[in-house]
Amino acid sequence: MPELPEVETVKRGLAPSMEGARIERLELRRPDLRFPFPAGLAERACGQRILSLSRRAKYLLIDLEDGATVIAHLGMSGSFRIEKAGDRELPGDFHRPRSKDEKHDHVVFHLEGEAGALRVVYNDPRRFGFLDLAERVALDLYPAFRDLGPEPVGNTLSADYLARRFAGKAQPLKTALLDQKTIAGLGNIYVCEALWRAHLSPTRPVGTLVTATGKPTKALLALTEAIRAVIMDAIAAGGSSLRDHIQTDGSLGYFQHTFCVYDQEGEPCRTPGCAGTIERLVQAGRSSFYCRRCQT
């Protein structure tokens, strides 16, 4: 599933074409994806100018001029592509197969912008993604956003905040970080990478990162900085481009070439001076990759 940096990459790729454009028609080629489309979605969007694109956790937000927001989730295999009118070629060089079968083009935004007519097509072979509609003033009450924690690159993520969340708890660190109520949008790949950078074991109880007076330890301070850094590095590199994920211009991101632990089972640990080997264990049904020697 695309993680936060991938969705941020999609947002940045779509924004130049979509922001300021008018939706001439929203074409829904089936009644549903993971969920049924909200009643009146196509009619509500028709004729609306797109004010801005933004992101909350792993959700893409498309703000319309009438106060509505289209909420998009890519699911497992969803992706957007931009097509000029009359040009059905996908731009860019593809390193891995991507669906070009029109039967997987489930949603089409027919837009008119400064550059003329274009189409933004949502393709999703597995149909685990979805589109929804909400009023912008009530987005904080949207079910998926209501209990979300702070963004991993936002100012509200701090070691003090994590100390308050972790104090007195025995939950494994990896599991706690994947809880979207703790940090919004932080997924399996980047949790593994951040824990490696901070030299912390995924099985370590979270309460051990908090002092007896409720303050963050040096290890928790290091983890907070590692989370920010790994997410920012991935965004700068264009995301991880695993399996079906691809940028909107057709090119792949390259952060996967810098993975130090994720999917590196059996490889030597890259920590300078460490003679350990990357191992894999399963926690709550998810694969954790770590070095037993330097992550404690």
N, C-alpha and C positions, 0 to 999 in steps of 0.2 A: 504494500500500500504506500503511495506517495506520502512522504513525511513533510514537516513544516518547510524545510528549505525547497523541496520540489514545488510545493504550492506557491511559495513566494516567487520562485522562478517563473511559474506559469502566470502569476499575476503581473509580474514585470514585463513578460513577453506580450501579454494581451493588451496592457494599458495603452500603448501608443496608438493602437488601432481602434480600441473600443471607447476610451474616454472622449467625450464630446460628440460621439456619433449618435445618430438617431436610429432606433429600432424600427425599420419599416415593416418587419414581420418577424414573429417568433414562431418557427415551424417545429411542432412536436410530432414526430413521426410514429409515436406509439403512445399509449395512455399512461405508461409508467416506466420507471427504471427500478431502483430498489423499492421505492414507494410510488404510489400514484402521484402524478403531477397535481399541484393544488388547483382547485377549480378556478377558472378564469385567468390562469397564468398568461396564456398567449394574448388574451384580450387586454389585460392590464399592461403588459409590456409594449404592445403595439403603439407606435407613435411617440414613445418616450425617449428622451435624450438620456444618455448614460453620463452621469455626473463624475463618477470615480469608481475605481476598483480598489479594494482593500482585502485584507486577510485577517481572520481570527482563528488561531490554532491552525487546523488543517482545512479550513473552509475558505472558499473564495467568495467575496461579497461584491455584488454589482449594484451600485446605488443608482436609482432612477430619479428623474427630476420631480416626480409626483410624491416622493417620500417613501416609496417602496424600495426594498432591497431584495434582489434575487440571491439566494444562498445556494452555492454549488459545492458538492463534495465529489471528489474523483473516484472514490471507492478503490477497488483493486486495479482496474485497468482503464479507467477513464482518462481522456486527454482531449485537449482543444487543439485545433489547427486553424490557421487563417488562410482564406482563399480569396484572391481577387476575382471579381466577376468574370466569368467565362474561363478562368484558369483553374483547373482541377489538379494541377501538379502540386505535390508536397515539396516545399522548399527544404534545402539542407541535405546532408548526407546521413544516411541511416546506418548505424553500426549493428543494429538488431532489428529483426522484423517488426513491423508495425501494421496494424490492421488498416487496410485500404478498402475493405469491402463495404460498400454503401449500406448494406443492411445493418451495420454497426454504427452508422451515423444517425443518432437518435434525436438530436436537437440541432437546429440551425438558426443562428441569429443572422437575419438579413439586415445589414447595416448600411447607412449612408453617412459618410463622414467627409472630412476635408479632402481626402484622397479619392473620393468617389465611392462607388458601391463595392461592398465586400461581404464575405460570409465568414462567420466564426462558427465552426462545426464542432459539436461534442460527439466523440466516438467512444463507445464503451462496450467491448465484446462481452464482458461478464455481467454488465448491467448492475454492478454493486454501487455505483454512484447515484446521486440524486440532485434534483433541483427543487427548491422550496421558495416560498415568498413570505416576507415579513415586513412590518412597518419599521422604518429605521429608528424611530424614537423608542421603540419597544424591543430593540435587538437584545438588550441585556436580559430580557425575560424569555427569549427564545429557548426552548428546552435544552438544546445542545450547548448553549452558552451560559446558562443560568449559574452553573456551579463550576465553571472553568477557572483554573488557577491563572496566575500571571503568565504573560508571554516570556519565553526564555531569553529574549533579547531586550525586554522592556526594563524600565527603571524600577518596577515594583518587585522584580526578582532579586532577592538579596539573601545573604547568608542568615541574617536575623529572621527573615520570613521563614526560611527552611528550618531554622532551629525551633521556631514555634510549632511548625508542623510535625517535627520529628521527636520532640522531647518526650521521653518516657515510653517510646514505642520500640517494639522488637521486630517490626516488619523489615524484611530484606530490602536493602537499598535499591536494587534494580526494580523491584515491584513497586516501591513507593514512588520512584521517579516516573514510572509509566502511568501512574494514576493522573488522569487529566485534571483532577481537582487540585493536585499539587502544582503541576506546571502544565500549561496548555500547549498542546502540539508536539510535545517531546515524545519521540517514538523509539523503537527498539534499536535501530542503527546508531543513533546519536547518543543514546544512553550508554551503550557499550563503549563508544569512542570517548565520551566524557569521563566515564569511570576509569578507563585506562590512563587518560591524561592526568587524572587526579590521584592515580595509584591506589584506588579503592576497590575492594572486592564487591561484586554484585550481591553476594550473600551477607554482607556485613549488616548487622542490625542498625537501623537509622538512629536509634537513641544513643549509640556510642559516639555520634558526631556532635553531641550537645553536652556542654559542661553541666555540672551539678546546679549551677545558678541559671541555667537556661540559655546560656550564650553559645554561639557557634564556635566549634574548635577550629584550629588551623586547617584541619582536613576538610571541614565543611566550607571554609572560605575558599580553599583551593578548588573544591568541586563546583562551587557557584561560578567561579571564573572559567573553569573548564567547560561548563555547559554553554556559557555565552560564547566562548571562543570557537567551539566546535560547530555551533549553529552558524555563526557569522562566516566561518571558513567555508562551510558547505554552501551557503547562499552565494558567496563570492565566486565559488566554483561552478555554480549553476545546478546544484542538487546532485543526487546520487545516481539517477538514471538506471535504476534496477528494473529488469524485466520490461514491463510495458511503458515505463515512464519516459517521456521525451519532452523536450522544450517546445514551445509554441512555434519556433522558427524551424523546427525539424531537426535540430542538432541535439546531441546528448550532453549532459553535464559530465564533469570528470572527477567529482569528489571521490567516486568509488576507487579511483586509482591511488588515493591516499589513505584508505582504510588501514588502520594499524592493528585492529583486533577483529572487527566485524567480518565474519566469514573467512577468517584466517586460521582456522583450526589446524594445528600441526606445524605452523610456521614459527620461526624464532621470534621472540619478543623484540620489539624495536626500541625499547627503553635502553638508553646508553648504559652499558655495564651490566645489564641483566642477561643472564644465561638461560632464562626460562623459555617455555614453549606455550603458545596460545592454545587454550583448551576450550571446549564447548560443554555447557551444561544447560539443562532445561529448567526454567523457572516459570511456573504458571502457564505452561504451554508455549513459552517463547524461548528461543535459543539465546543464551548469553555466551559471549566470547570474552575471555579474559586470561591474564597471566597470573597463575597461582603464586609465582615467586615474588613479583613486585607489586601486586595489588592485594592489599591486606585490609 
